[in-house]
């Protein structure tokens, strides 16, 4: 089996300047657990549900 056999092509992206709350709303709306982050057209990273949980558990504000 290859990655192409199971991957999704409808990838959701966030801007590097979006808040964690914005990304969490995208995840919930689309029923997904990760969002790629773009800096312009360049891939800057990925945010996962775990990243959001860790931010909140550490006392961070997902709205800032």
N, C-alpha and C positions, 0 to 999 in steps of 0.2 A: 504494500500500500504506500502511496506517495502522499505528501502533504497536500497536494492539489486535490486529492480525493476527499478531504475533510475540511478544507479551509473555507472561510467565508469571504465573499468578495464585496459585500456591502459594509465596508469598514467605516466606522464613525470616528471623526477627528475633532480635536479641540485645538484652540489657539494657545500658544505658550503663555499668553496673558490671562486666560480664563481662570476662574477660581475653582477650587475643589468642589464647591457646591454646584457650579455650572456643570462640571464633568459628572457628578453624581446624578444630576437630573437627566443628563443624556443617557447614562447607563440605565436608569430606571425606566425612562420612556421607551427605550429600545430593547429592554430585557437582555442587556449584555453586561459583561463583567470587566471589560477593559476598553480603553479609548486611546488611540494613538494621538500624540501631541505633535503639532506642526509649528515650525518657526518659518513663517512664509510658506514656501513650497517644500522646505526641507524637513525631513523627519527629525524631531528633537527627542522623542522618547515615547513612553507609554505609561498610562496611569491605570492601576488596577483597583478593584474593590479593597484589596488588602492595604494598598497605599492610603486609601481614605480612612479605613479603620485605624491604622497606625497613627495617622494625623490626629484623629479625634481622641484616641486613647492617650496620646502624649499631651493633650490639652490644647491642641491647635484649633484655630477657628477656620472652618472650611469656607467661610464667606469672605475672608480677607485675602 
